[in-house]
Amino acid sequence: MPEPIRTQELPAGLLTHPEMVRACRLRDFAVVFRLVKTRAGIYPSMIARRCDLTPSRVGEVMSGRRRLLHMDVVERIADGLRIPGHMLGLARREWETPVGLRDTDGDIKPPRPSPRPTSVPQAVPPPPVAVPGSDVDSILALTSRADPNPSTLHALRSSIEDYWRRDDQHGGEALRPAVVGQLRYVVGLLREHRPAPIRQGLYGVAAELARLTGWTYFDARQYNQARSYFAEALQFAREIDDREFMANVLACMSLQATYQDRPADALAFVTAAQDEARAADGTTPRVLSMLSMREAFAHATLGSRTATHAAIAEAHRHFERVGSSDPDPAWVTYFDETKLIVDTGIAHGRLGEAQTAVPLIAEALRRESRTNQRGRAFHAFWLARTQLSTGNLDEACRTATDALRPASSVASERVTWHLREFYDELAPYRREPVALAFESRLRDLFPGQVSATRRP
């Protein structure tokens, strides 16, 4: 018996349901498909037809055996199930604009004015700017005669350096579309035959862009997406046997695992990173020092005091061998003496060794560049929480208040989470004048955060 024809639109209640909103944001299509089935009555066979997928593939997704990551598939799901583009991190879909607001050639036309003014004037938003779809970009790319050369690689790497600088200043949320677009462009270049040096360079650039994309998702605490892009970065780096960069990506995955309270995973990732780094030719002391510090974070999260202290000592021994002429890869130059100091303090703080941690983090904050808004906010909240753990309420609130300005200047859910952590820990002291002053400033710069509860 054939399935009845159902309306194309999903129920408004489903599109606004918190579980659906979160699943779409994470692109967790196992949950999306399950909710579409249970709450909209659209069964897997119909999902497959609407999204141009095979029923077996839909079944694998719903059972958790397969993940859907390719952008063209995500776009087909948005269009097939009528999920608004913004919910999946896409541009506004064409069907989201009512037919009556389009010209005959498909362009959007402004709405007609009402013949009689309403009693309360309504502001009409400007029509969205028409931009070509991603399929148009792909078609036009076929006509391009550009042949990548060393100058192309230099330009791409310069862009990546600029992305990282802006990420430190403003967070990665607004940068991500540009980074992903450039990643698509580079992957497109790799589809054609290229001379070996150019191909190797393109793979290296693709690995860096995928790692940067993963980092922006990590900073947004969208861990599933971050891990997917980190895995892509590993694949690109493996194509050219860049073991140092593979170590870098694994170190990122280790750090993410500490945030997810998976210390065993964190230790496994950083141990694998150290193995890759030792197997690479010419791994620099700065890289080895950074990896030892990530190992210290993993041990500290496990609560292993002896192993943490040993890893910290190893990080400092490696750093003592750093030389100005070392051929450090660009991605590790951020790990300078200031970063070594603050990470040492954070590792001690994770162990509960507040008396050791406080002066280290405070000294690093004194040295840290004021252009690194996220770093200053992040480290200041660490310092405030550590000061609070020693019972120094006045210093903790002053430090946290100073951190609010840089925190408000950067789009980073990770920083906001640390702010919530501090605010939760301040609960026993809420009636104290210094705590009330901090809360007043918090309300000014972060309206809505005061009542937010910490995410588990």
N, C-alpha and C positions, 0 to 999 in steps of 0.2 A: 504494500500500500504506500503510495507516494506521500512524502511529508507535505503538510499544508504549507502554503506560501505565507510567510510571516513578514511583518513590516521590516524595512531595512534598519530603522532606528532602534538603538538600545534604550531601555527604560531610563528616564532621567534619574530615578532613584539608584539605579545601578552605577551610572556614570559618576554620581556624587558619593557613592558608598566609600568610606575610608579604606576598606580593604582593596577595592578596585582601584582607587586613586594611587595607593601605594604600589600595587602590583604593576600598574602602568608605568609609574615613575621608575621602577626598577627593571621594567621590561621582563617581568616574571610571567611568561605566557602560560605556564602551567596553572597559575592561580587565575589569570585572566580567562582562560578557556573554561576553567571549572566554574567560575562565577557566571560567565555567559551561558553555560549550560543550565546551571541550577536556578538562576534568577531571571533569565530571559527565555529559557526554553529552546535555546539554539543548540542542537546536539552536535557531536563531533563531526558527523558526516556533512552537516550543513556548514559548520565552521570551515571544513576543508574546501567545500565548493566556493564559499564566499571569498576565501583568502588564497585560492589557487594553490592549495597544498594537497598532498595525498592524505587519505584518512589514516593510514598507518603512521605518517609523520605526526599528525595531530595527536594520535594516541601515545606516541613516544614522548611528545612534549608534556602531555597531561600526566604521564606516569613518572616524569622526571628523568627519563633516559636521554633526552635531547634538549638542547637549548637553541633558541632562534636568535641569532646575533646580526645577520647580514641586514644592511639597511633596506634593501629592496623588499625583503620579506616583511620587515617591520612596517614598511609603507603599505604593503598589500593587506596586512592585518588591519591597519588603521582604516583603510578604505573599505575593506570587505565587511568589517564589523561596525563601521561608522563610529570609531573612537576618535574624538577630536585630536588633531595633531599635537597640540601643546601637551596633552596628557602623556604622550610617548616621546616627547622631546623633538618633535618634528615641526616643520613649518605648517601654517594653516592649510588644510586640505581644500581643494577646489569645491567639493560638495558642501563644505561648511557655509558657503555663501549662497543664500537662497537664489533660485533661478530668476526671480523677479528683480533682483539687484544686479543682474548681469546684462550687458549689451548682447546683441545677437552674435557678435564675434567672440563672445566669452569673456570680454573685459568687464570688470566691475564698474558699475555706474553708481553715482551718488543717489541716495534715496530722495524721492520726491517730497517736497514740503507738504505738511498737513494743510488742508484747505482752511482750517480754523485753528488758531492757537489754543493750546490746552491751558488750563488754569495754572499749571506749574510747568514752566518751560523745561524741556529735557535737552541736555547737551547731547548732540549727535557726534559720535566719534568719527574721525576721518576714515575714509575707506582704506583698507589695507593696500600697500603698494604691491602691484603685480610683479612677481618675479618668476623666471622660468623654473620649471620643475627639474628635479635631478636627472630625469631621462633626457631633457634637452641638453644639459651639460654633457652627458655621455655622448650624445649624437654629435654635438659641436666639437668634442674632443677628437672625433675621428677625422675631422678636416684640418686639425692642427698639424703644422709642419715643423713645430719646434722639436729640436733634438737635444736632449739634456747633455750638458757638458760640465767640466769642472766648475765653471761659473755658476751654473744652475745649482750644483750641490752646495757651493759656498753661500748662495742666497738662501737656500732652504735652511742651512744650519744657522745662519744669522737670524732667520725668523724664529727658530726654536729658542735661541738665546733670549730674544726679545720676549717671547711668550713666557719663559720662566721668570724674567724680570717683572713682567706685568702680573704674573701669578702671585709673586711675593707681595706686590703692592696692593692688588685688588682682589685676589682670589681667582679661581679658574672658571667660575660658572659662565661668565660672559665670553671667555676665551674659547670655550670648548667647541662651539660650532665651527670657528675658524680652524682650529687644530684638526678636527675630524675631517673638514673639507680638504685640508692640505694632505692629510693622510690618504684620503681617497685619490687625490691627484697623483701622489707618489706611487700608490699601488697600481694605478692605471699605467704609469710609465713603465712599471716592471712587467707589464703584460707583453711588451714588445722586446725583441732581441736588442740587447745593448752590449757595447764593449765591456769586458770583464771589470775594469776599474770603475766605470760608471755604474754598472749593475751593483757592484759591491757597495759603492757609496749610497745608492738609492736604498738598498736594504738597511744600511746603517741609519739613514734618515727615517725610514719607515719605523724602525725599532724605537727611535727616540720619540717620534710623534705618538706611537701607540703607548709608550710608557708615560708620556706627558698626559695623554687622554685618561689613562688609568689613574694617574695621580689626581686629576681634577675630580674624578668620580670618588676617589678615596677621601679627598678633602671635603666632598659633599656628603660623606658617610653613605654613599651608595655602593656598598661593598661588592655585590655580585657583578655589577657592571665594571667596577675597577679591576676585579680579578680577571674578567674576560679580556680586557685590554692588556693587562700585564702578561697574560698568557700569549696574546698575539705578539707582544714585544719580544718575548722569549723565542717565539718561532722565527721572527725576522732575524734576530741576532744569531740564532743557530744556523741559519742559511749561510752566513758568512763566518761562522765559527768565532764570533766575537765573545770570548768567554768572560772578559772583564765586564762587558755590558750585561751579559746574562747574570753575572754576580750582582750587578746594580739592580736589576729588575727583581731578583730573588730577595734582595735586601728590602725593597719596597713591600713585597708581599709579606715579609717577616714583620715589618712595622705594622702593616694592616692587621695581621693576626694578633698582635698585642692589643690593638684597639677592640678586637672582637672577643677578647678574653679567651684566646686559644694559644696559650703559651707554648704548648708542645709543638703546634704547627709553626709558631714563630721560630722556635729553636731549630726545627727541621729545615725551614727555608734558609735561615742564615747559615747553617752548617753547610748546606748545598752551595750557597753563594761563596763561602770561603773555599770550598773545594774547587769551584770554577776559577776563582781568582788565583789560586795557587797553581793551577794547571795552565794558566795563560802565560804568555811570554811578556815579561817586563811589567808585571803588575806593580804599581807604585806604592810606596809606604802610606800615602794619603788614603788610597783605596782600602788598604788592609786595616788602617786605623778606623775608618768609617765602619767597616764590616765588624770589627771587634766591638765597637760601641753598640751596634745593633744586636750583637750576641749578648752584651751586657743587659740590654733592655729585655731580651727574652728570658734570661736567667732571673732578672729582678721580678718579672711578672710571675715566674714560677716560685718566687720567694727563696731562691737559693743564694744565700749571702756569700758563701765562699766562691762559688762560680762567678757571681757578678763581680766581685772584687778582682778576681783573676782576669776577667775579660776587660775591665776598666784599665787595669795595669798594662795589659797587652796593647790596648788602644793607645795609651800614652807612650809606650815604648816604640810603636810604629811611628807615631807622630814626631818623635824626637829625630827620626831619620829623614823627615821630609826636607827636600832641598828645593831651592828656587828654580833650578834647571830641570827638575823632574818632568817627564813627559806625561803629566796628569791629563786624563780625559776631561773634557769640558764639564761633564755632568757631575764631577766630584769636587770641583773647585770651591763650591759653597762650604765644604767641610774645612773651615779654617780653625785657628786657635780658639776663637770665640765660640764656635759651634762645639768644639771638643769640650770646652769648659761647661757650657750649659747642658750638654748631653750627659756629662759626668754628674752634674748636680741632679738632673732628672732621674738618672739611674739610682743614685743614693736615695732620692725622694721616694721612688717606687718601693724601695726596701724599708721605708719608714725611718731612714737615717736623716731626720730633718736638720739636725744641728750641723751636719756636714753639707747637706744640700743647699741650705739657704744662702750662705756667702758665695757659693759657686754660681748659682743662678743669678743672684744680684749683681755679681761682677760681670757676668756675660751680658746682662741687660744694660749695664752702664756702657759697655763697648759696642753694643749692637747698633747697626745702621738704622736711622729713623725712617729710611725709605722702605724697610722691610716691615710693613705694617702687620702682616699676619704673624711673622716670627716674634715680633715684640709683644703682641697681644697674647699669643700662645704661651710664651715663656713667662710673661707677667702673671697669667692666671696660675701657672704651675708654682711660681714663687708665692703667690697669695695663699694658695691652698697649703703649701708647705709651712708658711709662717703661721697660718691658722692652726695647724696640727701641733705647733709648739705652744699654743695658747696666747700668741701675740696678736690679739684682735685688732688693735689700732693699726699696726704695720700692715696686716693682711688686707684690711679694708682700704687703706691708702693705696697699696699696690694695685688692688683690683680696680679701684676708681680710676687710677692712671691708665689702666689697660682698656677701659671702656672706649676711649676715643679711637685708638687704632683698631680695636675690634669692630667698631661701628663703620669703619672705612673699608672693610674687606668683606667680601661675600664668602664666608667659610663656615659651613655647618660644624666643622671640627672645632673651630674656635668657640662658636656659640655653645657647643656641648660642654666645653671646659668652663665656660661662663656659668652654665646651669649647674655643673658640678660644684663650683664654688658657692653659688647661691644656696644650693641644697645644704651644704655643710655649714652655712652661716645660720641655719634655722635656730639653734639654741641661743643665739645672741641677737635675734631680730629686734629686740626692744632697746638695745644699747644705742646711744646717740650716733656713734661712728657707723654702725650698721644701718641705721635709718638714713644717714646721709648718703651712704653708698646706694641704698635702694632708691632714694630719690633721684640720684644721677642715673641709675639704671633705667628707671621709668622714662626719663627724658630721652635717652639715646636708644633704648630697646623697648619701646612700648609693646606689651604683649608677652615679653619674656619672663616677667616677674611671676606670672601665674603658671608659666609652663613647667611641666614636670620633667624630670630627667628621663631620657629614653633608656630603657633597660638594655 
